[in-house]
Every structure is written in C-alpha cells, then in structure tokens.
Amino acid sequence: MNRNVFGRACLAVVAGITLAAAPACAEEPAVVVTITNFAFSPATVTIKKGQTVRWVNQDFAPHTATADGETAEGDALFDTDTIGAGRLAEKTFDQAGSFAYHCGFHRGMKATVVVLE
C-alpha cells in the first residue's frame, strides 16, 4: 500500500465539521461562499476551471445554491439540494463560463460563479 495516499488527503474544517476528501485533491483550494442573513457572500466568486466552490450555511434557515440555467433535459445546471443550518455543500466546476444561481427557497438570494479557463 502506498503510504503517500494518506499524506495527499485534504482536510477541511468548516463550522466545526471536518470533511476528508478523496486522495486526489485539487491543487487549488475550494472557494468558500458563506450564507448568512439570507445572502450569499461574496455575491460573485471567480475561480479556475476544475476548482470547487463550498457553500457554508451560517443561517438558521435551510438554503440551496441552484443554477439559473438548465440542461437540455430541463434540469438545473447544478443544485446543491438543501443545505441545512450549520451545514455545507460543494460543487466542482469543470466548464468555463458565468453561472448565475439562486436559493430555491428564497428567490431573492442571487449570486454568480465565474469560471475561467
């Protein structure tokens, strides 16, 4: 067994929750978007293709990060599903572009992920 596999594992501690990622972690760290006071902060993040966005819900209410755009089948381009209070969700963006999104529960909550090549 290769002992270096454990050395390459990434750990993240957010809001008291520890997550162990797969051994092949992205070189770029995840960009964190906090959800607080019924808003995404920052409202716009710019990342590189292949990088991950991590949404951390610091509100008392549940939220989602749901893409405004749809696939050919009519599904959202991405959807975190419900992110409960004190929980988090992640999405790795493998395609360049600008992706507007909103909270499925609170349509006034809007933000954008800009993905560069």
DSSP file (Angstrom, degrees, kcal/mol; ACC not computed):
  #  RESIDUE AA STRUCTURE BP1 BP2  ACC     N-H-->O    O-->H-N    N-H-->O    O-->H-N    TCO  KAPPA ALPHA  PHI   PSI    X-CA   Y-CA   Z-CA
    1    1 A M              0   0    0      0, 0.0     2,-0.7     0, 0.0     3,-0.0   0.000 360.0 360.0 360.0 138.6    0.0    0.0    0.0
    2    2 A N    >   -     0   0    0      1,-0.2     3,-1.2     2,-0.0     4,-0.4  -0.688 360.0-161.3 -80.9 113.9    1.3    3.5   -0.9
    3    3 A R  T >> S+     0   0    0     -2,-0.7     4,-0.8     1,-0.3     3,-0.8   0.733  84.8  71.2 -68.4 -21.9    1.7    5.5    2.4
    4    4 A N  H 3> S+     0   0    0      1,-0.2     4,-1.5     2,-0.2    -1,-0.3   0.704  79.4  76.4 -68.6 -18.3    1.7    8.7    0.4
    5    5 A V  H <> S+     0   0    0     -3,-1.2     4,-0.5     1,-0.2     3,-0.3   0.917  97.5  45.5 -57.5 -42.7   -2.0    8.3   -0.3
    6    6 A F  H X4 S+     0   0    0     -3,-0.8     3,-0.7    -4,-0.4    -1,-0.2   0.836 108.2  56.8 -70.8 -32.0   -2.8    9.4    3.2
    7    7 A G  H 3< S+     0   0    0     -4,-0.8    -1,-0.2     1,-0.2    -2,-0.2   0.764 106.5  50.5 -68.8 -25.2   -0.3   12.3    3.0
    8    8 A R  H 3< S+     0   0    0     -4,-1.5    17,-0.5    -3,-0.3    -1,-0.2   0.558  82.5 113.8 -90.6  -8.1   -2.2   13.7    0.0
    9    9 A A    <<  -     0   0    0     -3,-0.7     2,-0.4    -4,-0.5    13,-0.1  -0.398  61.5-137.5 -66.0 138.9   -5.6   13.6    1.6
   10   10 A C        -     0   0    0     12,-0.5    11,-2.2    11,-0.1     2,-0.4  -0.768  15.6-163.6 -99.2 142.3   -7.1   17.0    2.1
   11   11 A L  E     -A   20   0A   0     -2,-0.4     2,-0.4     9,-0.2     9,-0.2  -0.968   3.7-170.5-124.0 142.8   -9.0   18.0    5.2
   12   12 A A  E     -A   19   0A   0      7,-1.5     7,-2.1    -2,-0.4     2,-0.6  -0.999   7.5-161.2-132.0 134.4  -11.2   21.0    5.7
   13   13 A V  E     +A   18   0A   0     -2,-0.4     2,-0.4     5,-0.2     5,-0.2  -0.959  21.9 163.3-116.8 114.8  -12.7   22.2    8.9
   14   14 A V  E >   -A   17   0A   0      3,-2.2     3,-2.4    -2,-0.6    -2,-0.1  -0.996  68.3 -15.1-134.5 127.0  -15.7   24.5    8.5
   15   15 A A  T 3  S-     0   0    0     -2,-0.4    -1,-0.1     1,-0.3     3,-0.1   0.842 127.6 -53.9  50.7  38.5  -18.2   25.4   11.2
   16   16 A G  T 3  S+     0   0    0      1,-0.2     2,-0.5     0, 0.0    -1,-0.3   0.542 112.9 118.9  78.4   6.1  -16.9   22.6   13.4
   17   17 A I  E <   -A   14   0A   0     -3,-2.4    -3,-2.2    69,-0.0     2,-0.5  -0.914  49.9-154.6-108.4 128.8  -17.4   19.9   10.7
   18   18 A T  E     -A   13   0A   0     -2,-0.5     2,-0.4    -5,-0.2    -5,-0.2  -0.894  11.1-171.1-104.5 128.8  -14.4   18.0    9.4
   19   19 A L  E     -A   12   0A   0     -7,-2.1    -7,-1.5    -2,-0.5     2,-0.6  -0.956  13.0-151.1-118.5 136.2  -14.5   16.5    5.9
   20   20 A A  E     -A   11   0A   0     -2,-0.4    -9,-0.2    -9,-0.2     2,-0.1  -0.933  19.1-155.9-104.5 122.8  -12.0   14.2    4.4
   21   21 A A        -     0   0    0    -11,-2.2   -11,-0.1    -2,-0.6     4,-0.1  -0.398  32.6 -76.7 -90.4 171.1  -11.8   14.5    0.6
   22   22 A A        -     0   0    0      2,-0.2   -12,-0.5    -2,-0.1    -1,-0.2  -0.272  48.9-106.5 -62.0 154.2  -10.6   11.9   -1.9
   23   23 A P  S    S+     0   0    0      0, 0.0     2,-1.7     0, 0.0    -1,-0.1   0.809 111.3  69.9 -55.8 -33.0   -6.8   11.4   -2.0
   24   24 A A  S    S-     0   0    0    -15,-0.1    -2,-0.2   -14,-0.0     2,-0.1  -0.573  76.6-178.7 -88.3  77.2   -6.6   13.2   -5.4
   25   25 A C        -     0   0    0     -2,-1.7   -16,-0.0   -17,-0.5     2,-0.0  -0.444  32.9-100.4 -78.6 148.5   -7.3   16.7   -4.1
   26   26 A A        -     0   0    0      1,-0.1    -1,-0.1    -2,-0.1     4,-0.1  -0.334  23.7-129.3 -63.6 148.7   -7.5   19.7   -6.4
   27   27 A E  S    S+     0   0    0     -3,-0.1    -1,-0.1     2,-0.1    24,-0.1   0.861  94.3  66.8 -68.7 -34.6   -4.4   21.8   -6.5
   28   28 A E  S    S-     0   0    0     22,-0.1    24,-0.3     1,-0.1    -2,-0.1  -0.706  91.9-119.4 -87.4 135.7   -6.5   24.9   -6.0
   29   29 A P        -     0   0    0      0, 0.0    23,-0.1     0, 0.0    -2,-0.1  -0.320  36.7 -91.8 -70.1 158.0   -8.3   25.3   -2.6
   30   30 A A        -     0   0    0     21,-0.1     2,-0.5    -4,-0.1    23,-0.2  -0.384  35.6-126.4 -65.9 146.2  -12.0   25.5   -2.5
   31   31 A V  E     -b   53   0B   0     21,-2.8    23,-3.1    -3,-0.1     2,-0.5  -0.855  25.6-138.0 -94.9 128.9  -13.5   29.0   -2.6
   32   32 A V  E     -b   54   0B   0     -2,-0.5     2,-0.5    21,-0.2    23,-0.2  -0.761  18.4-172.5 -96.7 130.1  -15.9   29.5    0.3
   33   33 A V  E     -b   55   0B   0     21,-2.9    23,-2.4    -2,-0.5     2,-0.3  -0.986  16.2-150.4-114.8 119.8  -19.2   31.3   -0.1
   34   34 A T  E     -bC  56  41B   0      7,-2.7     7,-2.6    -2,-0.5     2,-0.6  -0.677   3.1-147.3 -90.9 147.0  -21.0   31.9    3.2
   35   35 A I  E     +bC  57  40B   0     21,-2.9    23,-2.7    -2,-0.3    24,-0.4  -0.951  38.0 145.4-112.5 111.2  -24.7   32.1    3.5
   36   36 A T  E >   + C   0  39B   0      3,-2.0     3,-0.6    -2,-0.6    23,-0.1  -0.997  59.6  10.1-149.2 144.5  -25.7   34.5    6.2
   37   37 A N  T 3  S-     0   0    0     -2,-0.3    -1,-0.1     1,-0.2     3,-0.1   0.867 129.0 -61.5  53.2  39.1  -28.5   37.0    6.7
   38   38 A F  T 3  S+     0   0    0      1,-0.2     2,-0.3    23,-0.1    -1,-0.2   0.885 115.9 103.6  56.6  44.4  -30.3   35.4    3.7
   39   39 A A  E <  S-C   36   0B   0     -3,-0.6    -3,-2.0    70,-0.1     2,-0.4  -0.992  70.5-122.3-150.7 149.8  -27.4   36.4    1.3
   40   40 A F  E     -C   35   0B   0     70,-0.3    -5,-0.2    -2,-0.3    70,-0.1  -0.805  37.3-129.3 -89.5 132.5  -24.5   34.7   -0.5
   41   41 A S  E    S+C   34   0B   0     -7,-2.6    -7,-2.7    -2,-0.4     2,-0.1  -0.967  92.9  25.5-136.3 120.4  -21.2   36.3    0.4
   42   42 A P  S    S-     0   0    0      0, 0.0    -1,-0.2     0, 0.0     3,-0.1   0.543  81.4-153.7 -75.9 158.3  -19.4   37.1   -1.7
   43   43 A A  S    S+     0   0    0      1,-0.2    69,-2.7    -2,-0.1     2,-0.4   0.761  83.3  34.0 -72.4 -25.1  -22.1   37.5   -4.3
   44   44 A T  E     -e  112   0C   0     67,-0.2     2,-0.4    69,-0.0    69,-0.2  -0.996  68.7-177.1-131.9 129.2  -19.6   36.9   -7.1
   45   45 A V  E     -e  113   0C   0     67,-2.1    69,-3.2    -2,-0.4     2,-0.5  -0.959  12.8-152.1-121.5 145.1  -16.7   34.5   -7.0
   46   46 A T  E     +e  114   0C   0     -2,-0.4     2,-0.3    67,-0.2    69,-0.2  -0.975  25.6 164.7-117.2 125.1  -14.1   33.9   -9.7
   47   47 A I  E     -e  115   0C   0     67,-3.0    69,-2.9    -2,-0.5     2,-0.3  -0.785  35.7-102.5-131.0 172.3  -12.4   30.5   -9.9
   48   48 A K  E >   -e  116   0C   0     -2,-0.3     3,-2.2    67,-0.2    45,-0.2  -0.692  50.7 -85.8 -94.6 152.5  -10.4   28.4  -12.3
   49   49 A K  T 3  S+     0   0    0     67,-2.4    45,-0.2    -2,-0.3    -1,-0.1  -0.339 119.3  27.6 -54.4 132.1  -11.8   25.5  -14.3
   50   50 A G  T 3  S+     0   0    0     43,-4.0    -1,-0.3     1,-0.4    44,-0.2   0.342  95.1 123.6  93.1  -5.4  -11.7   22.4  -12.1
   51   51 A Q    <   -     0   0    0     -3,-2.2    42,-2.5    42,-0.5    -1,-0.4  -0.492  55.9-125.4 -88.6 160.5  -11.9   24.4   -8.8
   52   52 A T  E     - D   0  92B   0    -24,-0.3   -21,-2.8    40,-0.2     2,-0.5  -0.821   7.7-150.6-110.4 142.6  -14.5   23.8   -6.2
   53   53 A V  E     -bD  31  91B   0     38,-2.7    38,-2.0    -2,-0.4     2,-0.5  -0.946  12.8-159.8-107.3 133.7  -17.0   26.2   -4.5
   54   54 A R  E     -bD  32  90B   0    -23,-3.1   -21,-2.9    -2,-0.5     2,-0.5  -0.962   2.1-157.1-116.4 117.9  -18.0   25.4   -1.0
   55   55 A W  E     -bD  33  89B   0     34,-2.9    34,-2.0    -2,-0.5     2,-0.5  -0.839   7.2-165.9 -95.1 127.4  -21.2   26.9    0.3
   56   56 A V  E     -bD  34  88B   0    -23,-2.4   -21,-2.9    -2,-0.5     2,-0.9  -0.959  12.0-144.5-117.3 117.2  -21.4   27.2    4.1
   57   57 A N  E     +b   35   0B   0     30,-2.7    29,-2.0    -2,-0.5    30,-0.2  -0.713  28.0 165.2 -86.9 107.7  -24.8   27.9    5.6
   58   58 A Q        +     0   0    0    -23,-2.7   -22,-0.2    -2,-0.9    -1,-0.2   0.265  49.9  97.3-102.1   8.5  -24.4   30.1    8.7
   59   59 A D  S    S-     0   0    0    -24,-0.4    27,-0.4     2,-0.2     4,-0.1  -0.412  80.2-124.4 -87.9 169.7  -28.1   31.0    8.8
   60   60 A F  S    S+     0   0    0     25,-0.1    25,-0.3    -2,-0.1    -1,-0.1   0.657  92.1  71.4 -84.4 -18.9  -30.8   29.4   10.9
   61   61 A A  S    S-     0   0    0     23,-0.1    -2,-0.2     1,-0.1     2,-0.1  -0.642  89.9-105.8 -98.4 154.2  -32.9   28.6    7.8
   62   62 A P        +     0   0    0      0, 0.0     2,-0.3     0, 0.0    22,-0.2  -0.451  41.7 178.7 -73.8 153.1  -32.2   26.0    5.0
   63   63 A H  B     -I   83   0D   0     20,-1.7    20,-3.7    -2,-0.1     2,-0.3  -0.881  15.9-150.4-142.3 172.4  -30.9   27.2    1.7
   64   64 A T        -     0   0    0     -2,-0.3     2,-0.5    18,-0.2    18,-0.1  -0.918  15.9-137.6-135.7 166.0  -29.8   25.9   -1.7
   65   65 A A        +     0   0    0     16,-0.4    15,-1.6    -2,-0.3     2,-0.5  -0.926  37.1 173.4-121.8 102.4  -27.4   27.0   -4.4
   66   66 A T  E     -GF  79 102C   0     36,-3.2    36,-2.3    -2,-0.5    13,-0.2  -0.951  30.6-120.1-120.4 123.2  -29.4   26.3   -7.6
   67   67 A A  E     - F   0 101C   0     11,-3.0    34,-0.3    -2,-0.5    45,-0.0  -0.253   8.2-142.2 -60.9 143.9  -28.2   27.3  -11.1
   68   68 A D  S    S+     0   0    0     32,-2.8    33,-0.1     8,-0.1    -1,-0.1   0.837  82.4  74.4 -71.9 -34.2  -30.5   29.7  -13.1
   69   69 A G  S    S-     0   0    0     31,-0.5     8,-2.1     1,-0.0     9,-0.3  -0.338  71.7-144.6 -80.8 162.0  -29.6   27.8  -16.3
   70   70 A E  B     -J   76   0E   0      6,-0.3     6,-0.2     7,-0.1     2,-0.1  -0.869  11.1-118.7-125.7 157.9  -30.9   24.4  -17.3
   71   71 A T    >   -     0   0    0      4,-3.2     3,-1.8    -2,-0.3     6,-0.1  -0.289  46.0 -93.1 -79.2 175.0  -29.6   21.3  -19.1
   72   72 A A  T 3  S+     0   0    0      1,-0.3    -1,-0.1     2,-0.1    -2,-0.0   0.772 129.0  57.2 -61.2 -26.0  -31.2   20.1  -22.4
   73   73 A E  T 3  S-     0   0    0      2,-0.1    -1,-0.3     3,-0.0     3,-0.1   0.493 122.2-107.0 -84.2  -3.9  -33.3   17.8  -20.2
   74   74 A G  S <  S+     0   0    0     -3,-1.8     2,-0.2     1,-0.3    -2,-0.1   0.533  76.7 131.8  91.0   6.4  -34.7   20.8  -18.2
   75   75 A D        -     0   0    0      1,-0.1    -4,-3.2     2,-0.0    -1,-0.3  -0.582  67.7 -93.0 -87.4 154.6  -32.7   20.1  -15.0
   76   76 A A  B     -J   70   0E   0     -6,-0.2    -6,-0.3    -2,-0.2     3,-0.1  -0.369  30.9-122.3 -61.2 144.2  -30.7   22.8  -13.2
   77   77 A L  S    S-     0   0    0     -8,-2.1     2,-0.3     1,-0.2    -1,-0.1   0.868  95.3  -5.2 -57.7 -36.3  -27.1   23.0  -14.4
   78   78 A F        +     0   0    0     -9,-0.3   -11,-3.0    13,-0.0     2,-0.3  -0.977  64.7 179.4-153.8 153.4  -26.2   22.5  -10.7
   79   79 A D  B     -G   66   0C   0     -2,-0.3   -13,-0.2   -13,-0.2     3,-0.1  -0.902  18.3-158.3-156.3 123.2  -28.1   22.2   -7.5
   80   80 A T        -     0   0    0    -15,-1.6   -14,-0.1    -2,-0.3    10,-0.1   0.571  37.7-137.5 -77.2  -7.5  -26.7   21.6   -4.0
   81   81 A D        -     0   0    0    -16,-0.2   -16,-0.4     2,-0.1    -1,-0.2  -0.233  59.4 -19.4  64.7-171.8  -30.0   20.3   -2.7
   82   82 A T        -     0   0    0    -18,-0.1     2,-0.7    -3,-0.1   -18,-0.2  -0.425  58.2-160.2 -70.2 130.4  -30.9   21.6    0.7
   83   83 A I  B     -I   63   0D   0    -20,-3.7   -20,-1.7    -2,-0.2     3,-0.1  -0.925  20.3-147.9-108.1 104.4  -28.1   22.9    2.8
   84   84 A G    >   -     0   0    0     -2,-0.7     3,-2.2   -22,-0.2   -27,-0.3  -0.139  35.5 -68.9 -68.4 166.3  -29.3   22.9    6.4
   85   85 A A  T 3  S+     0   0    0    -25,-0.3    -1,-0.2     1,-0.3   -27,-0.2  -0.322 124.1  11.1 -55.5 131.1  -28.3   25.3    9.1
   86   86 A G  T 3  S+     0   0    0    -29,-2.0    -1,-0.3   -27,-0.4     2,-0.2   0.562 109.9 109.3  75.4   8.9  -24.7   24.8   10.0
   87   87 A R    <   -     0   0    0     -3,-2.2   -30,-2.7   -30,-0.2     2,-0.3  -0.529  52.1-147.4-109.5 176.8  -24.1   22.5    7.0
   88   88 A L  E     -D   56   0B   0    -32,-0.2     2,-0.3    -2,-0.2   -32,-0.2  -0.944   6.8-164.0-142.0 163.6  -22.2   22.9    3.8
   89   89 A A  E     -D   55   0B   0    -34,-2.0   -34,-2.9    -2,-0.3     2,-0.3  -0.976  10.3-153.5-144.8 154.2  -22.3   21.7    0.2
   90   90 A E  E     -D   54   0B   0     -2,-0.3     2,-0.3   -36,-0.2   -36,-0.2  -0.932   9.4-174.0-132.0 153.2  -19.7   21.7   -2.6
   91   91 A K  E     -D   53   0B   0    -38,-2.0   -38,-2.7    -2,-0.3     2,-0.5  -0.961  15.1-148.0-145.6 128.4  -19.6   21.8   -6.4
   92   92 A T  E     -D   52   0B   0     -2,-0.3     2,-0.7   -40,-0.3   -40,-0.2  -0.853  16.7-143.2 -95.5 130.0  -16.6   21.5   -8.7
   93   93 A F        +     0   0    0    -42,-2.5   -43,-4.0    -2,-0.5   -42,-0.5  -0.848  25.3 171.2-100.5 114.4  -16.9   23.5  -11.9
   94   94 A D        +     0   0    0     -2,-0.7     2,-0.4   -45,-0.2    -1,-0.1   0.337  61.0  67.2-102.6   3.8  -15.4   21.7  -14.9
   95   95 A Q  S    S-     0   0    0      2,-0.0     2,-0.1     0, 0.0   -45,-0.1  -0.988  79.5-123.9-130.2 134.7  -16.6   24.1  -17.6
   96   96 A A        +     0   0    0     -2,-0.4     2,-0.3   -47,-0.1    20,-0.2  -0.420  61.9  82.8 -72.2 150.8  -15.6   27.8  -18.1
   97   97 A G  E    S- H   0 115C   0     18,-2.3    18,-3.6    -2,-0.1     2,-0.5  -0.883  79.0 -68.6 147.6-175.9  -18.4   30.4  -18.1
   98   98 A S  E     - H   0 114C   0     -2,-0.3     2,-0.6    16,-0.2    16,-0.2  -0.962  41.8-167.3-113.8 123.3  -20.5   32.6  -15.9
   99   99 A F  E     - H   0 113C   0     14,-3.3    14,-2.3    -2,-0.5     2,-0.2  -0.895   3.1-161.8-120.8 102.6  -23.1   30.7  -13.8
  100  100 A A  E     + H   0 112C   0     -2,-0.6   -32,-2.8    12,-0.2   -31,-0.5  -0.561  19.2 175.9 -77.1 145.0  -25.8   32.7  -12.1
  101  101 A Y  E     -FH  67 111C   0     10,-2.9    10,-2.2   -34,-0.3     2,-0.3  -0.934  14.2-168.8-146.1 169.9  -27.6   30.9   -9.2
  102  102 A H  E     -FH  66 110C   0    -36,-2.3   -36,-3.2    -2,-0.3     2,-0.5  -0.891  35.9 -89.6-147.8 172.2  -30.2   31.5   -6.5
  103  103 A C        -     0   0    0      6,-1.4     6,-0.2     3,-0.7   -38,-0.1  -0.827  28.6-143.5 -89.6 130.3  -31.6   29.9   -3.4
  104  104 A G  S    S+     0   0    0     -2,-0.5     3,-0.2     1,-0.2    -1,-0.1   0.735 101.1  41.6 -65.9 -23.3  -34.5   27.6   -4.3
  105  105 A F  S    S+     0   0    0      1,-0.2     2,-0.5   -41,-0.1    -1,-0.2   0.776 123.0  35.9 -91.0 -31.1  -36.3   28.6   -1.1
  106  106 A H    >   -     0   0    0    -42,-0.1     3,-2.7     1,-0.1    -3,-0.7  -0.797  66.7-171.3-130.0  86.2  -35.6   32.3   -1.2
  107  107 A R  T 3  S+     0   0    0     -2,-0.5    -1,-0.1     1,-0.3    -3,-0.1   0.652  81.1  67.9 -59.8 -18.2  -35.6   33.6   -4.8
  108  108 A G  T 3  S+     0   0    0     -6,-0.1     2,-0.8     2,-0.0    -1,-0.3   0.641  78.8  91.9 -75.8 -13.1  -34.2   37.0   -3.8
  109  109 A M    <   +     0   0    0     -3,-2.7    -6,-1.4    -6,-0.2     2,-0.3  -0.750  59.4 163.7 -83.9 112.1  -30.9   35.4   -2.9
  110  110 A K  E     + H   0 102C   0     -2,-0.8   -70,-0.3    -8,-0.2     2,-0.3  -0.946   8.8 152.7-133.0 151.2  -28.8   35.6   -6.0
  111  111 A A  E     - H   0 101C   0    -10,-2.2   -10,-2.9    -2,-0.3     2,-0.3  -0.944  26.8-127.3-162.1 178.7  -25.1   35.2   -6.8
  112  112 A T  E     -eH  44 100C   0    -69,-2.7   -67,-2.1    -2,-0.3     2,-0.5  -0.999   1.2-154.8-142.9 140.8  -22.7   34.2   -9.6
  113  113 A V  E     -eH  45  99C   0    -14,-2.3   -14,-3.3    -2,-0.3     2,-0.6  -0.982  14.6-161.0-111.0 122.8  -19.8   31.9  -10.1
  114  114 A V  E     -eH  46  98C   0    -69,-3.2   -67,-3.0    -2,-0.5     2,-0.6  -0.925   6.5-162.2-104.8 123.2  -17.4   32.9  -12.9
  115  115 A V  E     -eH  47  97C   0    -18,-3.6   -18,-2.3    -2,-0.6     2,-0.2  -0.928   3.3-160.5-112.5 119.2  -15.2   30.1  -14.1
  116  116 A L  E      e   48   0C   0    -69,-2.9   -67,-2.4    -2,-0.6    -2,-0.0  -0.630 360.0 360.0 -94.7 154.5  -12.0   30.9  -16.0
  117  117 A E              0   0    0     -2,-0.2   -69,-0.1   -69,-0.2    -1,-0.1   0.492 360.0 360.0 -59.2 360.0  -10.1   28.5  -18.3
